[in-house]
């Protein structure tokens, strides 16, 4: 049965359902929120065809606020909305749905936003006297709007500022509830956990403005906490990512953080770059404890996203997008939004770090000079050496964060290729999907969702990963508009439709 709901005319065009009293650029143009949920199957293909060896779903999380915020709107404050594009048997379907967070339920019940967003101020009295159990979502709105990971049959939505994990049905995007991993999770959890497909473990940690600064978890393939340990840090930090290898997890301690005393006194986080302190990476055995962490020191700076890490003998090798000067340079003319706008203006490059676990030796090198971020390899290769990674090229002359091109790195040859997006198009982070036919590491596709602000129509784009410079080989009409957002994940069909996989293997047998 064909079910196709075309709601494109219902989505507001550069007209948010509310404004925050400020001409906030993250509420206009490609960032304009949409106002409804959509389910549509068997989508119209505008150009090319859906490859029959593309099997799985491109999932993108992002902010889509419903109510006017308490205080100025930060792009990170928008209620999480997942855009899922499913590919199977040469056909495509699409769902977009809000993630049903505790904060969103409260807002719908009360008709207004209850908690401050990223820019505060925070009512710290909400956690007074219980600092050891306090976590950031207790006083800062947790939107679950940042990342998605498929683990143990659940799509896990997580938040930038270390929040509650929300479990979604990966086939309907319905929120089933807050995920505690059978009661084993008693802190918040960060956005960028990693799934090791070799063990089906989910590895992540929580961090907070109050003690404990960092709590590390390994969730087993059965969805239960397999390992948990507290890691000491010099104070509250703002880690954003992590990397894994088969035997280790690499934790972050960057010199970009806030003064907790000032937070308690003023209700504001004032984040500062401490150029006098090093960047530190802590190499922790996967099931290790605080005493087993090996800390390595590097040039001060900050990393939002790592590409990958792997082991070579006694060495841990890790690639990521490094910001050598993350100083938040406010432009006073941008008024109360100046801190947010400055924080989101990215300048960095691809860098490699090496750490020797036997000798303690370490080194780092800049690999390229392009301003790239939002980097993904084939997510099946997290923890093992990957030859290719796919990044977004970020312009330095825009007021807001946007992507101007897709960059493919070949780390074996030391080369890169760039596809510059057509003017007026705003794509999301791309995710790589390996062909079901196997083949070379880059035998597959890069997938994204893109919106053209000339007519506010959106498309799903499919690139041949072996030839990204040719541009998208397939363009699929998306019913409704896809606002700019945060992270994409690729969910392989074998994990989305395991019953089908079992059936296929039986037929093959
Ligand atoms: Fe991120």
Boltz pocket constraint, residues with backbone or C-beta under 6 A from the ligand:
constraints:
  - pocket:
      binder: B
      contacts: [[A, 146], [A, 191], [A, 192], [A, 240], [A, 304], [A, 305], [A, 487]]
      max_distance: 6.0
